[in-house]
Amino acid sequence: MNAHCIDFVEGDSERFYVGSEDFNIYGCTLSRDTKNPVMACMTGHNAPITSVHVHPGISQNDKYTDMTELVLSGSMDWTVNLWNPNQKKPLFVFESA
């Protein structure tokens, strides 16, 4: 796996998401077995991931209690995907017109 981008979960220096050259996003942790820090793999892009951004959940919890930890990803396939990390497929795919 070649990583192209990374973003950490707000307020948690051990959990992060990696956008990869193999078209996947990996949810990872530093507190797990060092041989396999990957907790989840999200698939849905058809080209390498170029950007990943985690919704700032902790600072927004008071305003938006129904917001879960959401992730946005951009790819060389000209799409931006919205993810719930608990699901392996995107919630929504934004495509270029």
PyMOL commands that set and color helices and strands:
alter all, ss='L'
color gray80, all
select helices_A, chain A and resi 57-60
alter helices_A, ss='H'
color red, helices_A
select strands_A, chain A and resi 3-8+15-20+24-29+38-43+49-54+71-75+79-83+92-95
alter strands_A, ss='S'
color yellow, strands_A
deselect
rebuild
show_as cartoon
